[in-house]
Amino acid sequence: MAVYARVKEGVYFDSIKLMSVASELRHLPGVVDSAVVMATAANKAILQTAELLTPAAADAAPNDLIIAVKTDLAGAEAAAALDRAEALLHAGQRAGGAAQELRPKTLRGALKSYPQANVVVISVAGRYAVDEAWEALRRGLHVLLFSDNVALEDEIALKTYANAQGLLLMGPGAGTTILNGAALGFANVLPAGPIGIVSAAGTGLQEVSTLLARRGVGVTQGLGVGGRDLSAAVGGRMFLAALAALQADPATEILVLVSKPPAPAVAHAVLAQAARSAKPTVICFLGGDAELAADLPHVRCATTLTEAADLAARLAGAESSYSQFDFTQQAADLRARLQPDQRWLRGLFAGGTLCYEAQVVWRDLLAEPVWSNAPLDPARRLDDSAVSRGHTAVDLGEEEFTVGRLHPMLDNALRIRRLLEEARDPQVGVILLDVVLGYGAHPDPAAELAPAVMQAKRSAQANGRELIVIASVTGADADPQNRRRQVERLAAAGVIVCNSNAAAAHLAAQIVNRQSPIVNRQSSIANRQSSIVNRQSSIANRQSSIANRKSSIVNRQS
């Protein structure tokens, strides 16, 4: 078996084309594995792990294209496989042979075809996305900026202009939005209902909205604003604008706000905006202070997406289905199947928010720290995102993995490679996966993940170990992939499928957590003491806020 690679200097193709060609190569006789990717540092690390990195590919620059095949072919036959890849890249047809649909090549051309449109979805390489967004805003159009790899200063400038023009600039990296029932980006088939969602977390919006849908509760709008919007630098510019729009929307009766913890000043601004409306509001700043809005009677705070969905569903009249995720007996039975050395948990996530939520759960349940390329604590950042250590949660949708390749919700190849690699680690006992369905996502993720899970389990069994694989499936039965069928297929492959990402994280933690009840109680006491300190800080902040309001009243009276 040998690896052959070809480097094309300064050549760029979109991620869908690259995935399509790589998939075609893997079906050629004699080709065992293949990759067609941009030569970014993260992609080269992945190629090295997959034993597809040649010296020439290792020396390639980030703007170069790498075509690599692992094959038992040699000489002219191996070269023919690389030639085939180049031919597919430059062909006027898709790799499957179907002619491409003729579409406008510019925004101007699209508007000539659709003059009534008032929203533009932009999904091009980051270096081109900013110019396209400026053109759309200057034409008076709302923008869903799906593209990532956009500079922070460009995001601030675009959102400042959009605010001044009364427009929405959702993104960059806004993967999910629902406008008047239309699903944009990664979104699901949802019923109409009374709940409006503003989210700085795409998969967070999907998780909450689909959990609501399974309770029979629908949404009016779901506005994704991009993961950096609530940072101190951006200042919540679009989150606040979207919240104000839904507060003014008569069809929206209940509000749900979803984000990782914002910068403190931005959190205060969001609470101030929430206070301007009497509409019931659920705030989920993942892992944030549950007492954050104690002085606002119409605002409730949730610590997980599951809890947020349950609170909102109950406000809409549905019965509660929330539980405290007590998997004690099931976890004990599963733990008994593991070898003593199988102590580590590995989470391989397509959804960044779901990766973050799992870490929030594990922070309170696991005795050892969790390492990640997107950690809660910067001190727990992985030195190399391609190499796990201890308990690890990897967000495979981070920009380091998506430059020059498809997002893992579309392409399972990278996650499957990582899954098989983790299964070979004799200290790994549990692997957790999230599977996200809906428009824009892979048409049948279970068809690829289920066989990979069975292969991973066989690999562990061949070495005298059992591997436990747990998953959650974010989606609805009405989605193109059909959630029920996806769950059934995964379960048939030996995957334990939980009802939500938070539930899956709880079960995984309870399996690998081998600490004694005394240690767990001590940890719980420490967490409660920390919570008391946080509440005291929150009380002090509220007292400061009251003092500021009193000062404001005095000033107005003066």
TAUR-V542966 format. One record per backbone hydrogen bond with DSSP energy under -0.5 kcal/mol. CO is the residue of the C=O (numbers start at 1). NH is the residue of the N-H. If there is no record, write none. Layout:
# TAUR-V542966
CO/NH
CO/NH
This chain:
# TAUR-V542966
2/71
4/69
6/8
6/67
7/9
8/11
8/65
14/18
15/19
16/20
17/21
18/22
19/23
20/24
21/25
22/26
23/27
24/27
25/28
28/31
30/32
30/72
33/70
35/68
37/66
38/40
40/44
41/45
42/46
43/47
44/48
45/49
46/50
47/52
47/53
48/51
52/54
54/58
55/59
57/60
61/64
64/39
65/8
66/37
66/68
67/6
68/35
69/4
69/71
70/32
70/33
71/2
74/77
74/78
75/79
76/80
77/81
78/82
79/83
80/84
81/85
82/86
83/87
84/88
85/89
86/90
87/91
88/91
92/100
94/97
98/94
106/110
107/111
108/112
109/113
110/114
114/117
118/142
120/122
120/144
121/123
122/146
122/147
125/128
125/129
126/130
128/132
129/133
130/134
131/135
132/136
133/137
134/138
135/139
136/139
136/141
137/140
142/120
143/145
143/170
144/122
144/146
145/172
145/173
145/174
147/172
147/173
151/155
152/156
153/157
154/158
155/159
156/160
157/161
158/162
159/163
160/164
161/165
162/166
162/167
163/166
167/169
168/143
168/170
169/171
170/145
173/175
175/186
177/184
178/180
178/222
179/182
181/183
182/179
182/184
184/177
185/187
187/439
188/190
191/219
194/253
194/254
195/220
196/256
197/223
198/258
199/225
201/205
202/206
203/207
204/208
205/209
206/210
207/211
208/212
209/213
210/214
211/215
212/215
212/217
213/216
218/195
219/193
221/197
222/178
222/224
223/199
225/171
226/229
228/231
229/236
230/263
231/235
234/237
236/240
237/241
238/242
239/243
240/244
241/245
242/246
243/247
244/248
245/249
246/249
248/250
249/252
251/253
253/280
254/196
255/282
256/198
257/284
258/200
259/286
263/266
263/267
264/268
265/269
266/270
267/271
268/272
269/273
270/274
271/275
273/276
274/277
280/255
281/283
281/300
282/257
282/284
283/285
283/302
284/259
284/286
285/288
286/261
289/292
291/294
293/296
295/297
296/299
298/281
300/283
303/287
304/308
305/309
306/310
307/311
308/312
309/313
310/314
311/315
312/316
313/318
314/317
325/327
327/331
328/332
329/333
330/334
331/335
332/336
334/337
335/338
339/342
341/343
344/429
344/430
345/392
346/348
346/432
347/349
347/394
348/434
349/396
350/352
351/355
352/356
353/357
354/358
355/359
356/360
357/361
358/362
359/363
360/364
361/364
361/365
362/366
369/391
371/393
372/382
376/378
377/380
378/381
380/372
384/387
391/371
392/347
393/373
393/395
394/349
394/396
395/398
398/401
398/402
399/403
402/404
402/405
404/38
407/410
407/411
409/442
412/416
413/417
414/418
415/419
416/420
417/421
418/422
419/423
420/424
421/424
422/425
424/426
425/428
427/343
427/344
427/429
429/468
430/346
431/470
432/348
433/472
434/436
435/437
435/474
438/441
439/187
442/445
444/447
444/448
445/448
445/449
446/450
448/452
449/453
450/454
451/455
452/456
453/457
454/458
455/459
456/460
457/461
458/462
459/463
460/463
460/465
461/464
467/469
468/431
469/496
470/433
471/498
472/435
472/474
473/475
474/437
476/479
476/483
479/482
482/486
483/487
484/488
485/489
486/490
487/491
488/492
489/493
490/493
490/495
491/494
495/497
496/471
496/498
498/473
500/504
501/505
502/506
503/507
504/508
505/509
506/510
507/511
508/512
509/513
512/514
516/520
517/521
518/522
519/523
520/524
521/525
522/526
523/527
524/528
525/529
526/530
527/531
528/532
529/533
530/534
531/535
532/536
533/537
534/538
535/539
536/540
537/541
538/542
539/543
540/544
541/545
542/546
543/547
544/548
545/549
546/550
547/551
548/552
549/553
550/554
551/555
552/556
553/557
554/558
